[in-house]
Amino acid sequence: MSPSCALLPLVDRHFSGRIAPPDERRMREHLPDCAHCRERYERQLLLARLDPSAPDARTRLARGLGLDASALPSPEGRASDTRANAPRWWHLALVPMTVACLALLVVRLPSMSTDDAGFTARGAGNAAAQARLLAYAVAPGGHTTLLGLKLRPEQELAFAFRNPDAHRFLMVFARDTAGRVYWYHPSWTDPASDPSAIPIPPGDTLRELPEAISHPLAPGTLTLHAVFLESPLTVKQMEALVKQGDLDAVLPAGADATSLQLQVIP
C-alpha cells in the first residue's frame, strides 16, 4: 500500500466534482511533484472512464474552476452560448487555465481495451462497463492499467467492484493449479488469524478497494475469484469450500461468484 499524502483527499474531491477552485489549483500544482497523488489520480481517472455515473472530464474541470460545464469550450473547440456572452478579458484569462487542466486530465490514460478486462457477471460478457469486479495492475512507478490475461509473479494488483445486487460482503482471492490460495481481500498473511469477508455497500457505482497487494505467484495458470455474499465467511471457511471442487455448487444460498483465468509468466 502506498504511503499516504495529506493532499490525497483533494484528488478524490476533484473526481467527485466537489472540489473548490482554490483546492483544484493546489492539487494541480502539487501533482507533478508527488508520485503518490499521481498514482491516485491515474487510478481515479481509470475508474471515472469505466463508471457511467461519474462526472465527465468537462464537468470535473468546470467545477474545479468554479464554473458551469457549459462555460467550457466544446470538444470541437467552439464556445457555448454562455461562454460567447462572457467579457473578452475573461475569455483570454480562462483559455490557458483550461488548456492546462485538460492536459492534466488526459496524461498517461491507461489502455481501455475490453477484450480481456476484468471479472464479469455470468452472462454479461467481458465489457469493462458491465464488470462486477475489475482487476488492474499497478506498476512500480505507479502507472495503472486494466489487468490483461497475463501477469508477472510479483505483480501488484488492485481492485474495484460494483454491487448492483446489494450483496453485503465480498472476498477476492486467487488459486493456482497446485491448489495454493492467495488472498487479496481480506488480506491474509498470518496463519494464526482467520479474517472474514469485507463488508461492501450496495449500488452500481464503481468503488475502489483501498489497497494494492502482491503475492509471490507460482508460474502457470491462476484463477482469480470474486465471491459476493449475504453472510460473511472466514478465509479458512472459504478455502474449505474451494477444496470441495466446483465453487458455484458449494457456496451458501444467495452467494454469487465470478472468476477470471490468467497466466502467470516469469
Secondary structure, 3 states (H helix, E strand, C coil): CCCCCCCHHHHHHHHHCCCCHHHHHHHHHHHHHCHHHHHHHHHHHHHHHHCCCCCCHHHHHHHHCCCCHHHCCCCCCCCCHHHHCCCHHHHHHHHHHHHHHHHHHHCCCCCCCCCCCCEECCCCCCCHHHEEEEEEEECCCCCEEECCCEECCCCEEEEEEEECCCCCEEEEEEEECCCCEEEEECCCCCCCCCCECEECCCEEEEEECCCCEECCCCCEEEEEEEEEECCCCEHHHHHHHHCCCCHHHHCCCCCEEEEEEEEECC
